[in-house]
């Protein structure tokens, strides 16, 4: 797709989309157009000598990552990540999430093609802050986050951004495979499924890629392995926190009493997380709880991390094959409206579900690769 055609399509979407905030869509469309228009072919960036040696090395790695995802993991072939955006090192998107203060319920916004979304994305921080203030005035919990990358789901040719090649190699591999997953399988109105699946494929796929490309003992591979360990631990911790909040919010307490009680839960959970941090091997979750906790913040984190145990259990049942796992979820999505619940039921009712696999639904042991698959060598449950 040419940049000119992409620009026209974005403008048409922004101006003629019914039931949407036209001002917001116009901002998003113009931001996306600027990103596409200012991107250059990767080889041109490498020839310009504008990058540091480390940045250039990571940029050269992009093609190998995408090839691995398509060839080994079964991810969709696209023309994404053949260009790079070097105009700014900042993360390209600020996200806004909101929730009622007395319920773990996401505020959503409807958009064409993708359905209801639990966040808004802004290319400009001041516009994000303005939207935050509007939502706060409605007595909602609000959270501003940042996205390292995002996917246009194959509608446009997504570039690599400078912040990705300035980060770590494991993060680069994980992020690209995460976004490639969205292009491969994305279900309308099922954001928790979409993000949870992408987290699984991103983390496990990055580990498998780095193990193959750099070797099992390389620091990059070891960091990716540690990231999976940390994901299990954090997902379990997050489940406990959310279960406690859900129990509070369905109680008969008054609105004011619930707000008082939830602050006590937030304080206790921060103390619990402080203890958990000693067991983490990477810095991926160390910033959790540094800002004030509220429902919107917790739900925005849970969107990605709450269901990791479920996805990993399905992966294990599928012999550790990401390709087979993706095919399973594609088939399940054609039969059921709520794929997360359907997958959970499938795990629980399958006659061949082993005790070890049941335990894998909570944080489990270390991964390793054998014949292109992802296996678990041990399982230790931390569920209550």
Buried (B, 14 or more C-beta within 10 A) or exposed (E): EEBEEBBEBBBEBBEEBEEBBEEBBBBBBBBBBBBBEBBBEBBEBBEEEEBEEEBBEBBEBBEEBBEBBBEBBBBBEBEBBBBBBBEEEEBBBBBBBBBBBBBBEBBBBBBEEBBBBBBBBBBEEEBBBEBBEEBEEEEBBBBBBEBBBBBBBBBBBBBBBBBBBBBBBBBBBBBBBBBBBBBBBBBEBBBBBBBBBBBBBBBBBBBBBBBBBBEEEBEBBBBBBBBBBBBBBBBBBBBBBBEBBEEBBEEEBEEEEBEEBBEEBBEEBBEBBEEBBEEBBBEBBEEBBEEEBBBBBBBBBBBBBBBBBBBBBBBBBBEBBBBBBBBBBBEBBEEBEBBBEBBBEBBEEEEEBEEEBBBBBBBBBEBBBEEEBBBBEEBEBBEE
